[in-house]
């Protein structure tokens, strides 16, 4: 059994087709098929079911692929450790980011990252937190930008910045001066709150900031902040957005909405870089340093330079700091 054979098996699992898997692996289809047969003969089990409709993994194949992904991830970690020890963040690197962050941070981060690490071959995957963490654990991601708290089982995290929430409301033409002032949970409780659909961590954070367990606007199950933006502008309710998104909307010339800082202990979220424990530490720490350098003024940098593997610490982070986020 070789790493190459495991690589081909994972390619088949990812693409569900011998031809596409061969192209992705950079070999001919007969070569890939022969190597898979060799792996099956060695293990004594059928890993892939072949039919005219395509290919799919057997139950044994599913289990083997899970282990194969972790083996290949450790291989990449060893290569980075030995080849790029003096200069981290060189070569392939797969970074995940949640969709309520990536459109608003990456345009600022990526140029700084490229300037600092010219040899980096970066691949960015945008997805929900649970999906990113699953990819991370399987070795298909090297690190992910997510909002805390998350479970630290087998993972470690470096907190990067705290991002305040702003309540977004339609801007009436006759709005009185000073109407853009702060808003607290008591006032938010009286609003028709629009939130993202289940699965977005921001949904739960917004409900917590508003001291709610459910949202009145659940008849609109929005999948993106941009959809919520249009719903609010059309007068369907109020939503809460992170500071980077609000800043981007303002830069775009948005005049239909007003933005009110949310005050209170839950009026923010903490963004962190998360990676597998003991895998690619030097790369992750270098990436965290660049992230902090590229952070816009709209958010507050976390100065703690020590990565954490402590679940209880990250559960506690969700309720700190106590600063007034209206400032």
Residue frames relative to the residue before (quaternion, step in Angstrom):
aa qw qx qy qz dx dy dz
X 1.0000 0.0000 0.0000 0.0000 0.00 0.00 0.00
X 0.0861 -0.8156 0.5721 0.0033 3.57 -0.78 1.08
X 0.6360 -0.5140 0.4101 0.4039 3.54 -1.31 0.30
X 0.6082 0.5601 -0.3522 0.4386 3.58 1.07 -0.68
X 0.6502 0.5073 -0.3158 0.4691 3.58 0.95 -0.84
X 0.6476 0.5006 -0.3167 0.4792 3.59 1.00 -0.80
X 0.6187 0.5447 -0.3387 0.4536 3.58 1.04 -0.75
X 0.6665 0.4930 -0.3037 0.4696 3.59 0.93 -0.86
X 0.6326 0.5289 -0.3340 0.4566 3.59 0.99 -0.77
X 0.6546 0.4979 -0.3086 0.4779 3.61 0.94 -0.85
X 0.6217 0.5364 -0.3416 0.4572 3.60 1.02 -0.74
X 0.6425 0.5027 -0.3231 0.4797 3.60 0.98 -0.79
X 0.6431 0.5217 -0.3217 0.4591 3.59 0.97 -0.84
X 0.6900 0.4922 -0.2815 0.4500 3.58 0.96 -0.84
X 0.7954 0.3392 -0.1515 0.4789 3.58 0.95 -0.86
X 0.3027 -0.7962 0.4841 0.2003 3.62 1.19 -0.37
X 0.7208 0.3347 -0.2032 0.5719 3.57 1.22 0.45
X 0.4853 -0.6911 0.4479 0.2937 3.61 -0.78 0.96
X 0.6664 0.5206 -0.3121 0.4330 3.58 0.90 -0.90
X 0.6945 0.4600 -0.2784 0.4780 3.58 0.85 -0.97
X 0.6256 0.5329 -0.3370 0.4594 3.57 1.06 -0.72
X 0.6447 0.5203 -0.3213 0.4588 3.58 0.99 -0.81
X 0.6397 0.5149 -0.3267 0.4680 3.58 0.97 -0.83
X 0.6662 0.5057 -0.3022 0.4574 3.58 0.92 -0.91
X 0.7120 0.4428 -0.2487 0.4849 3.58 1.07 -0.77
X 0.4465 -0.7247 0.4300 0.3008 3.58 1.26 -0.18
X 0.6201 0.4972 -0.3615 0.4875 3.60 1.10 0.68
X 0.5993 -0.5375 0.4309 0.4078 3.56 -1.29 0.10
X 0.6216 -0.5583 0.3911 0.3858 3.56 -1.19 0.49
X 0.6430 0.5114 -0.3532 0.4476 3.68 0.88 -0.73
X 0.6340 0.5275 -0.3376 0.4537 3.59 1.02 -0.76
X 0.6608 0.5025 -0.3066 0.4657 3.56 0.92 -0.91
X 0.6601 0.5101 -0.3117 0.4549 3.59 0.91 -0.89
X 0.6602 0.5125 -0.3112 0.4524 3.57 0.96 -0.86
X 0.6632 0.5007 -0.3077 0.4636 3.58 0.97 -0.83
X 0.6277 0.5202 -0.3392 0.4694 3.58 1.06 -0.69
X 0.6356 0.5173 -0.3281 0.4698 3.60 0.97 -0.83
X 0.6350 0.5336 -0.3253 0.4542 3.56 0.99 -0.81
X 0.6533 0.5036 -0.3082 0.4739 3.59 1.01 -0.84
X 0.6522 0.5099 -0.3145 0.4645 3.59 0.95 -0.86
X 0.6457 0.5128 -0.3239 0.4638 3.60 0.97 -0.82
X 0.6580 0.5138 -0.3136 0.4524 3.58 0.95 -0.82
X 0.7297 0.4235 -0.2360 0.4822 3.59 0.93 -0.91
X 0.3822 -0.7535 0.4597 0.2737 3.57 1.19 -0.46
X 0.6848 0.4061 -0.2951 0.5282 3.60 1.18 0.47
X 0.4663 -0.6333 0.5329 0.3122 3.53 -1.26 0.45
X 0.2311 -0.8051 0.5376 0.0967 3.57 -0.71 1.09
X 0.7926 0.1988 -0.0662 0.5726 3.58 1.13 -0.70
X 0.2755 -0.7252 0.6070 0.1727 3.56 -1.03 0.84
X 0.1818 -0.7988 0.5702 0.0610 3.56 -0.73 1.11
X 0.1332 0.7732 -0.6109 0.1057 3.57 -0.94 0.91
X 0.6827 -0.4721 0.3507 0.4336 3.56 -1.29 0.10
X 0.6554 0.5247 -0.3062 0.4488 3.58 1.16 -0.57
X 0.7147 -0.3773 0.2602 0.5283 3.57 1.23 -0.23
X 0.5085 -0.6174 0.4930 0.3423 3.53 -1.20 -0.54
X 0.0214 0.7706 -0.6367 -0.0182 3.51 -1.26 0.49
X 0.5666 -0.6208 0.4269 0.3338 3.52 -1.17 0.60
X 0.4238 -0.6397 0.5712 0.2914 3.53 -1.20 0.60
X 0.6935 -0.4369 0.3401 0.4609 3.58 -1.27 0.07
X 0.6502 0.4931 -0.3129 0.4861 3.58 1.01 -0.81
X 0.6327 0.5460 -0.3278 0.4406 3.58 1.03 -0.80
X 0.6204 0.5431 -0.3397 0.4524 3.59 1.01 -0.79
X 0.6816 0.4835 -0.2942 0.4638 3.57 0.90 -0.91
X 0.6593 0.5080 -0.3137 0.4570 3.58 0.95 -0.86
X 0.6301 0.5414 -0.3389 0.4415 3.60 0.97 -0.81
X 0.6228 0.5459 -0.3486 0.4388 3.59 0.97 -0.77
X 0.6760 0.4643 -0.2834 0.4971 3.56 0.97 -0.87
X 0.6349 0.5493 -0.3338 0.4287 3.59 0.98 -0.83
X 0.6312 0.5310 -0.3426 0.4498 3.59 0.96 -0.79
X 0.6740 0.4859 -0.3058 0.4649 3.58 0.92 -0.83
X 0.6242 0.5318 -0.3397 0.4607 3.60 1.03 -0.75
X 0.6832 0.4800 -0.2883 0.4688 3.59 0.89 -0.92
X 0.6175 0.5331 -0.3456 0.4637 3.59 1.08 -0.66
X 0.6591 0.4913 -0.3072 0.4793 3.58 0.99 -0.80
X 0.5881 0.5569 -0.3676 0.4570 3.59 1.10 -0.63
X 0.6688 0.4883 -0.3001 0.4735 3.59 0.92 -0.90
X 0.6278 0.5329 -0.3387 0.4550 3.59 1.03 -0.72
X 0.6406 0.5156 -0.3178 0.4721 3.58 1.02 -0.80
X 0.6526 0.5159 -0.3151 0.4568 3.58 0.95 -0.87
X 0.6625 0.4919 -0.3176 0.4672 3.58 0.94 -0.84
X 0.6406 0.5431 -0.3207 0.4380 3.56 1.01 -0.83
X 0.7619 0.3974 -0.2043 0.4688 3.57 0.88 -0.94
X 0.7364 0.4327 -0.2407 0.4610 3.60 0.98 -0.79
X 0.8156 0.2358 -0.0823 0.5219 3.55 0.97 -0.83
X 0.1996 0.8279 -0.5078 0.1297 3.54 1.15 0.59
X 0.7052 0.4551 -0.2690 0.4725 3.58 0.95 -0.88
X 0.7903 0.1776 -0.0815 0.5807 3.59 1.11 -0.64
X 0.1991 -0.8057 0.5469 0.1103 3.59 -0.12 1.22
X 0.7935 0.3092 -0.2500 0.4606 3.53 -1.38 0.25
X 0.4643 0.5919 -0.5199 0.4045 3.52 0.68 1.18
X 0.7607 0.3191 -0.2614 0.5012 3.55 -1.01 0.83
X 0.7817 -0.3442 0.2240 0.4693 3.60 -1.27 -0.22
X 0.0926 0.7658 -0.6321 0.0731 3.54 -1.08 0.82
X 0.1815 -0.8034 0.5644 0.0556 3.56 -0.77 1.11
X 0.0584 -0.8204 0.5675 -0.0396 3.54 -0.52 1.26
X 0.2124 -0.7677 0.5924 0.1204 3.57 -0.92 0.93
X 0.0187 -0.7865 0.6173 0.0055 3.56 -1.21 0.50
X 0.4688 -0.6707 0.4960 0.2906 3.57 -1.03 0.79
X 0.5824 -0.6491 0.3693 0.3211 3.61 -1.01 0.77
X 0.6397 0.5029 -0.3484 0.4652 3.62 1.16 -0.30
X 0.6989 0.4237 -0.2656 0.5113 3.58 1.31 0.05
X 0.6706 0.5800 -0.3221 0.3319 3.56 0.75 -1.08
X 0.6904 0.4760 -0.3382 0.4271 3.70 0.77 -0.77
X 0.7320 0.4457 -0.2200 0.4660 3.56 1.18 -0.56
X 0.7162 0.3977 -0.2488 0.5167 3.61 1.22 -0.41
X 0.6635 0.5633 -0.3273 0.3679 3.60 0.83 -0.95
X 0.6274 0.5304 -0.3797 0.4253 3.68 0.88 -0.63
X 0.6718 0.4486 -0.2911 0.5125 3.59 1.18 -0.51
X 0.6938 0.5127 -0.2758 0.4238 3.56 0.93 -0.93
X 0.6879 0.5455 -0.3162 0.3596 3.59 0.72 -1.03
X 0.6553 0.4890 -0.3493 0.4577 3.68 0.86 -0.69
X 0.6445 0.5069 -0.3233 0.4724 3.59 1.01 -0.77
X 0.6523 0.5171 -0.3084 0.4604 3.57 0.99 -0.85
X 0.6559 0.5086 -0.3096 0.4641 3.59 0.97 -0.82
X 0.6556 0.5097 -0.3125 0.4612 3.58 1.00 -0.81
X 0.7078 0.4646 -0.2629 0.4627 3.59 1.01 -0.81
X 0.7974 0.1367 -0.0411 0.5863 3.60 1.10 -0.71
X 0.1422 -0.8531 0.4999 0.0466 3.54 0.33 1.31
X 0.6854 0.4885 -0.2880 0.4568 3.59 1.17 -0.48
X 0.4849 0.6801 -0.4232 0.3510 3.56 1.27 0.12
X 0.1584 -0.7507 0.6362 0.0813 3.56 -0.98 0.94
X 0.0534 -0.8682 0.4930 -0.0209 3.56 0.20 1.33
X 0.0871 -0.7388 0.6664 0.0504 3.53 -1.12 0.86
X 0.1452 -0.8006 0.5791 0.0516 3.60 -0.78 1.06
X 0.0869 -0.7802 0.6191 0.0187 3.56 -0.92 0.99
X 0.1767 -0.7844 0.5895 0.0771 3.58 -0.74 1.09
X 0.2473 0.7585 -0.5688 0.2000 3.57 -0.78 1.02
X 0.6572 -0.4870 0.3898 0.4231 3.55 -1.34 0.08
X 0.6952 -0.5179 0.3056 0.3937 3.55 -1.19 0.61
X 0.6821 0.4976 -0.3041 0.4412 3.60 0.75 -1.00
X 0.6571 0.5006 -0.3128 0.4689 3.58 0.99 -0.80
X 0.6484 0.5173 -0.3218 0.4566 3.59 0.95 -0.83
X 0.6652 0.4998 -0.3108 0.4594 3.58 0.93 -0.85
X 0.6203 0.5267 -0.3400 0.4714 3.59 1.08 -0.68
X 0.6474 0.5021 -0.3094 0.4828 3.59 1.00 -0.82
X 0.6286 0.5373 -0.3230 0.4603 3.55 1.05 -0.80
X 0.6877 0.4845 -0.2855 0.4592 3.57 0.84 -0.97
X 0.6803 0.4857 -0.2803 0.4720 3.60 1.11 -0.69
X 0.5210 -0.6516 0.4075 0.3714 3.57 1.27 -0.19
X 0.5215 0.6409 -0.4182 0.3774 3.58 1.23 0.22
X 0.7140 0.2432 -0.2255 0.6166 3.56 1.34 0.03
X 0.3946 -0.7011 0.5408 0.2456 3.55 -1.20 0.58
X 0.7803 -0.0890 0.0775 0.6141 3.59 1.11 -0.65
X 0.1466 -0.7877 0.5923 0.0854 3.56 -1.28 0.32
X 0.3263 -0.7032 0.6015 0.1927 3.53 -1.18 0.76
X 0.1256 0.8010 -0.5639 0.1570 3.57 -0.42 1.25
X 0.4828 -0.6227 0.5207 0.3288 3.53 -1.34 0.13
X 0.3908 -0.7081 0.5411 0.2305 3.55 -0.99 0.87
X 0.6013 -0.1208 -0.7745 -0.1548 1.51 -2.34 0.88
X 0.0666 -0.7407 0.6626 0.0884 3.52 -1.32 0.44
X 0.5893 -0.5556 0.4344 0.3942 3.57 -1.20 0.39
X 0.3134 -0.7787 0.5216 0.1528 3.55 -0.93 0.95
X 0.3329 0.7686 -0.4912 0.2391 3.60 1.24 0.18
X 0.8385 0.0284 -0.0673 0.5400 3.57 -0.46 1.22
X 0.6977 0.4233 -0.2567 0.5178 3.58 1.27 0.13
X 0.1261 -0.7473 0.6349 0.1503 3.52 -1.35 0.11
X 0.2113 -0.7991 0.5598 0.0588 3.55 -1.20 0.59
X 0.1681 -0.7313 0.6497 0.1216 3.50 -1.30 0.55
X 0.3398 -0.7368 0.5476 0.2046 3.58 -0.58 1.13
X 0.2357 -0.8057 0.5352 0.0940 3.58 -0.90 0.97
X 0.7914 -0.2065 0.1738 0.5485 3.58 0.70 -1.04
X 0.3700 -0.6777 0.5897 0.2370 3.51 -1.36 0.42
X 0.1364 -0.8073 0.5740 0.0108 3.54 -0.85 1.07
X 0.3326 -0.7715 0.5118 0.1795 3.55 -0.55 1.17
X 0.4083 -0.6768 0.5525 0.2646 3.55 -1.30 0.41
X 0.1397 -0.7520 0.6360 0.1020 3.53 -1.25 0.59
X 0.3836 -0.6885 0.5656 0.2429 3.55 -1.01 0.87
X 0.1695 -0.7877 0.5887 0.0642 3.56 -0.87 1.00
X 0.0083 0.8025 -0.5913 0.0796 3.55 -0.71 1.17
X 0.5873 -0.5412 0.4342 0.4168 3.60 -1.18 0.35
X 0.3347 -0.7323 0.5561 0.2061 3.58 -1.04 0.75
X 0.2622 -0.7713 0.5647 0.1321 3.56 -0.52 1.23
X 0.5780 -0.6309 0.3989 0.3297 3.56 -1.05 0.74
X 0.7541 0.3529 -0.2025 0.5155 3.58 1.07 -0.66
X 0.2465 0.8069 -0.5085 0.1723 3.60 1.15 0.51
X 0.4743 -0.6936 0.4683 0.2732 3.55 -0.92 0.93
X 0.6097 -0.5418 0.4330 0.3837 3.54 -1.26 0.50
X 0.7888 0.3020 -0.2342 0.4814 3.57 -1.05 0.78
X 0.4634 0.7078 -0.4356 0.3075 3.58 1.25 0.02
X 0.6229 0.5455 -0.3415 0.4447 3.59 1.25 -0.22
X 0.3545 0.7640 -0.4734 0.2581 3.59 1.21 0.34
X 0.7356 -0.4335 0.2881 0.4336 3.59 -1.31 0.15
X 0.1977 -0.7506 0.6192 0.1186 3.52 -1.33 0.41
X 0.2108 -0.7877 0.5662 0.1201 3.60 -0.99 0.77
X 0.7391 -0.4319 0.2820 0.4331 3.56 -1.33 0.13
X 0.6141 0.5623 -0.3560 0.4243 3.59 1.05 -0.71
X 0.6885 0.4554 -0.2849 0.4873 3.59 0.93 -0.86
X 0.6333 0.5360 -0.3304 0.4500 3.57 1.05 -0.75
X 0.5929 0.5983 -0.3584 0.4025 3.56 1.12 -0.68
X 0.6934 0.4721 -0.2753 0.4695 3.59 1.15 -0.54
X 0.6004 0.5885 -0.3563 0.4077 3.60 1.25 -0.07
X 0.4417 -0.6085 0.5644 0.3407 3.54 -1.32 0.22
X 0.1690 -0.8492 0.4984 0.0431 3.53 -0.11 1.35
X 0.1764 -0.7615 0.6187 0.0780 3.55 -0.88 1.04
X 0.0012 0.8082 -0.5876 0.0385 3.58 -0.81 1.00
X 0.6335 -0.5210 0.4112 0.3976 3.54 -1.33 0.17
X 0.6287 -0.5448 0.4018 0.3828 3.55 -1.27 0.36
X 0.6902 -0.4496 0.3645 0.4343 3.55 -1.32 0.27
X 0.6858 0.4582 -0.3629 0.4337 3.54 -1.11 0.78
X 0.6506 0.4649 -0.3119 0.5131 3.57 1.20 -0.48
X 0.4369 -0.7019 0.4892 0.2779 3.58 -0.73 0.99
X 0.5897 0.5905 -0.3694 0.4088 3.59 1.11 -0.63
X 0.5623 0.6010 -0.3911 0.4118 3.59 1.11 -0.60
X 0.7077 0.4554 -0.2680 0.4689 3.57 0.78 -1.03
X 0.6434 0.5266 -0.3254 0.4505 3.58 1.03 -0.75
X 0.6481 0.5062 -0.3166 0.4728 3.58 1.01 -0.77
X 0.6490 0.5069 -0.3248 0.4651 3.58 0.92 -0.83
X 0.6378 0.5162 -0.3275 0.4684 3.59 1.03 -0.75
X 0.6489 0.5219 -0.3192 0.4524 3.59 0.98 -0.81
X 0.7268 0.3954 -0.2210 0.5164 3.56 1.15 -0.63
X 0.4215 -0.7292 0.4425 0.3079 3.59 1.32 0.19
X 0.5074 0.6191 -0.4334 0.4141 3.57 0.96 0.95
X 0.3303 -0.7152 0.5716 0.2296 3.51 -1.30 0.32
X 0.7683 0.1469 -0.1034 0.6144 3.58 1.24 -0.42
X 0.3784 -0.7165 0.5415 0.2239 3.54 -1.28 0.42
X 0.4959 -0.6683 0.4671 0.2989 3.56 -0.99 0.81
X 0.7192 0.4655 -0.2471 0.4527 3.58 1.12 -0.60
X 0.2913 0.8038 -0.4853 0.1828 3.59 1.14 0.50
X 0.5011 0.6161 -0.4544 0.4036 3.60 1.21 0.02
X 0.6737 0.3494 -0.2764 0.5896 3.59 1.32 -0.19
X 0.0593 -0.8109 0.5822 0.0055 3.60 -0.27 1.22
X 0.0867 -0.8487 0.5217 0.0040 3.52 0.37 1.32
X 0.3120 -0.7575 0.5485 0.1675 3.56 -1.06 0.81
X 0.7931 0.2035 -0.1139 0.5626 3.61 1.22 -0.18
X 0.6033 -0.5496 0.4377 0.3773 3.53 -1.29 0.42
X 0.6170 0.5585 -0.3582 0.4233 3.59 1.03 -0.66
X 0.6201 0.5169 -0.3463 0.4779 3.60 1.08 -0.63
X 0.6401 0.5128 -0.3231 0.4721 3.58 0.96 -0.84
X 0.5979 0.5769 -0.3508 0.4321 3.58 1.03 -0.77
X 0.7077 0.4537 -0.2658 0.4720 3.57 0.84 -0.96
X 0.6297 0.5315 -0.3388 0.4541 3.60 1.04 -0.70
X 0.6477 0.4971 -0.3172 0.4825 3.58 0.98 -0.81
X 0.6543 0.5189 -0.3170 0.4496 3.58 0.89 -0.90
X 0.6848 0.4715 -0.2761 0.4822 3.58 1.15 -0.64
X 0.5823 -0.6469 0.3419 0.3543 3.57 1.29 0.08
X 0.4492 0.7216 -0.4376 0.2932 3.60 1.21 0.33
X 0.7937 -0.2249 0.1491 0.5453 3.62 1.17 -0.19
X 0.5340 -0.5874 0.5053 0.3383 3.51 -1.39 -0.40
X 0.0576 -0.7835 0.6155 0.0629 3.58 -1.14 0.55
X 0.3483 -0.6902 0.5849 0.2454 3.53 -1.33 0.20
X 0.0425 -0.7961 0.6037 0.0070 3.58 -0.93 0.90
X 0.5482 -0.6003 0.4594 0.3578 3.59 -1.16 0.53
X 0.6811 -0.5458 0.3188 0.3695 3.55 -1.19 0.64
X 0.6527 0.5208 -0.3377 0.4345 3.62 0.94 -0.77
X 0.6383 0.5041 -0.3278 0.4806 3.58 1.02 -0.73
X 0.6503 0.5129 -0.3207 0.4596 3.59 0.93 -0.88
X 0.6479 0.5161 -0.3188 0.4607 3.60 0.98 -0.83
X 0.6471 0.5120 -0.3198 0.4656 3.59 1.00 -0.80
X 0.6471 0.5089 -0.3264 0.4645 3.60 0.97 -0.79
X 0.6486 0.5093 -0.3242 0.4634 3.57 0.96 -0.77
X 0.6489 0.5159 -0.3216 0.4576 3.59 0.97 -0.83
X 0.6514 0.5276 -0.3180 0.4430 3.58 1.11 -0.64
X 0.5582 -0.6261 0.3793 0.3905 3.58 1.31 -0.07
X 0.2737 0.7860 -0.5093 0.2188 3.58 1.19 0.47
X 0.0264 -0.8190 0.5725 -0.0279 3.60 -0.65 1.15
X 0.5606 0.6327 -0.3832 0.3724 3.60 1.24 -0.13
X 0.7531 0.3831 -0.1671 0.5081 3.56 1.22 -0.50
X 0.2072 -0.7198 0.6341 0.1920 3.51 -1.33 0.30
X 0.2752 -0.7732 0.5627 0.0992 3.54 -1.12 0.79
X 0.0433 -0.8128 0.5802 -0.0305 3.56 -0.70 1.14
X 0.4260 -0.7128 0.4889 0.2673 3.63 -0.61 1.06
X 0.3467 -0.7310 0.5552 0.1929 3.55 -1.01 0.87
X 0.1717 -0.7916 0.5802 0.0856 3.58 -0.76 1.00
X 0.5405 0.5960 -0.4633 0.3714 3.53 -1.18 0.59
X 0.6717 -0.5518 0.3221 0.3749 3.60 -1.18 0.49
X 0.7326 0.3867 -0.2418 0.5053 3.63 1.13 -0.45
X 0.4666 0.7237 -0.4093 0.3017 3.57 1.26 0.24
X 0.7155 0.3515 -0.2529 0.5482 3.59 1.08 0.68
X 0.2059 -0.7298 0.6203 0.2004 3.53 -1.36 -0.02
X 0.3375 -0.7252 0.5630 0.2079 3.57 -1.23 0.49
X 0.2268 -0.7768 0.5795 0.0967 3.56 -0.81 1.09
X 0.0185 -0.8070 0.5892 -0.0350 3.56 -0.93 0.94
X 0.3763 -0.6490 0.6005 0.2767 3.50 -1.36 0.30
X 0.0982 -0.8048 0.5854 0.0034 3.57 -0.75 1.12
X 0.0648 0.7866 -0.6121 0.0488 3.57 -1.02 0.82
X 0.6542 -0.5108 0.3717 0.4158 3.58 -1.27 0.24
X 0.5470 -0.6413 0.4334 0.3188 3.52 -0.97 0.88
X 0.8506 0.1345 -0.1274 0.4922 3.55 -0.82 1.08
X 0.6626 0.4711 -0.3075 0.4945 3.61 1.25 0.14
X 0.8601 -0.0012 -0.0217 0.5097 3.57 -0.59 1.13
X 0.1527 0.8287 -0.5267 0.1119 3.59 1.01 0.73
X 0.6686 0.5135 -0.3169 0.4346 3.59 0.84 -0.94
X 0.6467 0.5113 -0.3167 0.4691 3.59 0.99 -0.82
X 0.6790 0.5005 -0.2972 0.4474 3.57 0.87 -0.97
X 0.6672 0.4939 -0.3104 0.4632 3.59 0.92 -0.83
X 0.6294 0.5152 -0.3323 0.4774 3.58 1.06 -0.72
X 0.6489 0.5098 -0.3126 0.4705 3.58 0.99 -0.81
X 0.6356 0.5308 -0.3278 0.4547 3.58 0.98 -0.81
X 0.6382 0.5247 -0.3310 0.4560 3.59 0.99 -0.79
X 0.6649 0.4887 -0.3087 0.4730 3.58 0.94 -0.85
X 0.6106 0.5555 -0.3509 0.4421 3.59 1.00 -0.79
X 0.6739 0.4947 -0.3031 0.4575 3.56 0.89 -0.87
X 0.6355 0.5291 -0.3290 0.4561 3.57 1.07 -0.72
X 0.7395 0.4341 -0.2185 0.4658 3.57 1.07 -0.79
X 0.4613 0.7122 -0.4408 0.2927 3.59 1.23 -0.13
X 0.4321 -0.7077 0.4930 0.2635 3.62 -0.80 0.95
X 0.6642 -0.5311 0.3669 0.3771 3.54 -1.31 0.38
X 0.5647 0.6426 -0.3796 0.3522 3.61 1.17 -0.43
X 0.7515 0.3222 -0.1971 0.5410 3.60 1.23 -0.28
X 0.4476 -0.6968 0.5101 0.2323 3.56 -1.32 0.33
X 0.3893 -0.7442 0.4980 0.2160 3.58 -0.58 1.20
X 0.3189 -0.6978 0.6075 0.2057 3.56 -1.15 0.75
X 0.3255 -0.8072 0.4682 0.1525 3.57 -0.58 1.13
X 0.4929 0.6694 -0.4333 0.3481 3.61 1.23 -0.17
X 0.1992 -0.8225 0.5268 0.0797 3.60 -0.58 1.15
X 0.5890 0.5881 -0.3686 0.4140 3.60 1.24 0.03
X 0.3663 -0.7070 0.5496 0.2528 3.63 -0.75 0.94
X 0.2368 -0.7848 0.5626 0.1070 3.53 -1.13 0.70
X 0.1644 -0.7546 0.6256 0.1106 3.52 -1.24 0.65
X 0.5031 0.6918 -0.3787 0.3534 3.57 1.34 0.16
X 0.3908 -0.7360 0.5066 0.2211 3.58 -0.56 1.18
X 0.6772 0.5136 -0.3130 0.4240 3.58 0.82 -0.96
X 0.6170 0.5507 -0.3488 0.4409 3.57 1.04 -0.70
X 0.7194 0.4411 -0.2613 0.4686 3.57 0.89 -0.91
X 0.5700 0.5378 -0.3967 0.4779 3.58 1.14 -0.36
X 0.6713 0.5092 -0.2934 0.4517 3.57 1.03 -0.83
X 0.5767 0.6292 -0.3702 0.3668 3.57 1.10 -0.73
X 0.5999 0.6077 -0.3653 0.3706 3.60 1.01 -0.76
X 0.7415 0.4012 -0.2379 0.4823 3.61 1.11 -0.46
X 0.6699 0.4413 -0.2969 0.5180 3.58 1.26 0.22
X 0.6249 -0.1219 -0.7628 -0.1126 1.62 -2.34 0.81
X 0.5784 -0.6055 0.4214 0.3483 3.59 -1.26 -0.02
X 0.3550 0.7540 -0.4962 0.2434 3.58 1.23 0.17
X 0.4981 -0.6198 0.5133 0.3229 3.53 -1.24 0.48
X 0.2980 -0.8039 0.4916 0.1526 3.58 -0.40 1.25
X 0.5073 0.6181 -0.4434 0.4050 3.58 1.22 0.19
X 0.6040 0.5705 -0.3639 0.4212 3.61 1.19 -0.32
